[in-house]
């Protein structure tokens, strides 16, 4: 997916997810203010608010009125769990494809 097809708020969501996954943002870390994020990404504050709402729904951040938004305790665990599940699915698919390929090759050699 090219950057042109990604909505600006989705770009922010993905960037924050990536930072959590890589450990650059850890549990309890305070995110920059809406205004700072808007300046950083070159978007309107409403776009940042939409991204923060998505991150809250995903359970990656929580917000306190007047204090800011923070990375949840389980955010990095959630990212690791989903990464592990995705990796397991890929391993299963590769295993299935190898078995199919072996079956095809045996049929050709018979």
JOZIUR-V834296 format. One line per field, one symbol per residue. phi: phi as a letter, one per 40 degrees, with the letter a starting at -180 (. if undefined). burial: # if it has 16 or more other ideal C-beta (glycine too) atoms within 10 Angstrom, else .. A space follows every 50 residues. Layout:
phi: ???
burial: ???
This chain:
phi: .ccccccdccccdcccdcccdcgcbbdgcccdcdcccccccgbcdccccc ccccccdcgcbbbbdgbhbbccccdcccccccccccccccccccdccccc cccccccccc
burial: ........#..##..##..##...#.....#..#..##..#.#...##.# ##.##..#.##.......####..##.##..................... ..........
